[in-house]
Amino acid sequence: MNIRVIIYGSLLRPEGQHDFVREMAEGATVRNLIVALGYQPQHVPTILTTVNGMQASHNMRLKEGDEIVLSVMIGGG
């Protein structure tokens, strides 16, 4: 299935661009996608995700045509 990926902020861009389509196996989760893009598993909890404009859990199963936005948590004080 094809998933549109948009990356914002200081996250590395594994495809060399911030907006691209990635093919994933049926039943893949947000976490599976993040790891498949090359991000380290221990960094997954620091990556914020939305799927089709709604905040999403890393355990959410993806569907054909989903649009996922990845960004990094920013702290301040």
MILOPA-892724 format. One record per residue (C-alpha): residue number from 1; residue in one letter; x, y, z. Coordinates in Angstrom, 1 decimal, always signed. Example, Ala and Ser with C-alpha at 12.3 -4.5 7.8 and 13.67 -1.06 7.14 Angstrom:
# residues 2
   nr  rest      px      py      pz
    1     A   +12.3    -4.5    +7.8
    2     S   +13.7    -1.1    +7.1
//
This chain:
# residues 77
   nr  rest      px      py      pz
    1     M    +0.0    +0.0    +0.0
    2     N    +1.2    +3.6    -0.7
    3     I    +1.4    +6.1    +2.2
    4     R    +2.1    +9.8    +1.7
    5     V    +4.8   +11.0    +4.2
    6     I    +5.4   +14.6    +5.1
    7     I    +8.3   +15.5    +7.4
    8     Y    +8.5   +18.8    +9.3
    9     G   +11.1   +20.4   +11.5
   10     S   +14.6   +19.0   +12.2
   11     L   +13.9   +15.4   +11.5
   12     L   +16.2   +13.8    +8.9
   13     R   +14.6   +13.3    +5.5
   14     P   +15.4    +9.7    +4.4
   15     E   +14.1   +10.3    +0.9
   16     G   +16.0   +13.6    +0.6
   17     Q   +12.8   +15.6    +0.6
   18     H   +10.0   +16.5    +3.0
   19     D    +7.1   +15.1    +1.0
   20     F    +7.1   +11.7    -0.7
   21     V    +5.2    +8.4    -1.1
   22     R    +6.4    +5.3    +0.6
   23     E    +5.2    +1.7    -0.1
   24     M    +4.4    -0.3    +3.0
   25     A    +3.0    -3.8    +3.6
   26     E    -0.6    -4.3    +4.4
   27     G    -1.2    -4.0    +8.2
   28     A    +1.8    -1.8    +8.8
   29     T    +1.6    +0.6   +11.8
   30     V    +2.8    +4.1   +12.2
   31     R    +5.7    +2.7   +14.2
   32     N    +6.6    +0.3   +11.4
   33     L    +6.7    +3.2    +8.9
   34     I    +8.9    +5.3   +11.2
   35     V   +11.4    +2.5   +11.6
   36     A   +11.3    +1.6    +7.9
   37     L   +12.2    +5.2    +7.2
   38     G   +15.5    +4.6    +9.1
   39     Y   +14.7    +6.3   +12.4
   40     Q   +16.1    +4.5   +15.5
   41     P   +13.5    +2.5   +17.5
   42     Q   +14.5    +4.3   +20.7
   43     H   +13.7    +7.7   +19.0
   44     V   +10.2    +6.7   +17.9
   45     P    +8.5    +8.0   +21.1
   46     T    +9.9   +11.5   +20.4
   47     I    +8.3   +11.7   +17.0
   48     L    +4.9   +13.3   +16.8
   49     T    +2.5   +11.9   +14.2
   50     T    -0.7   +12.8   +12.6
   51     V    -2.6   +10.6   +10.1
   52     N    -5.0   +12.3    +7.8
   53     G    -4.9   +15.5    +9.9
   54     M    -5.6   +13.7   +13.3
   55     Q    -3.1   +13.0   +16.0
   56     A    -2.2    +9.3   +15.9
   57     S    -0.8    +6.7   +18.1
   58     H    +2.4    +4.9   +16.9
   59     N    +0.3    +1.6   +17.1
   60     M    -2.3    +2.8   +14.6
   61     R    -2.6    +0.6   +11.5
   62     L    -2.2    +2.5    +8.2
   63     K    -4.4    +2.2    +5.2
   64     E    -3.8    +2.7    +1.5
   65     G    -3.7    +6.5    +0.7
   66     D    -3.1    +7.7    +4.3
   67     E    -1.2   +10.9    +4.7
   68     I    +1.1   +10.8    +7.7
   69     V    +2.9   +13.9    +9.0
   70     L    +6.0   +13.4   +11.2
   71     S    +7.6   +16.1   +13.3
   72     V    +9.9   +16.2   +16.4
   73     M    +8.8   +17.2   +19.9
   74     I   +10.2   +20.6   +20.8
   75     G   +10.7   +21.5   +24.5
   76     G   +11.1   +24.9   +25.9
   77     G   +11.2   +26.6   +29.2
//
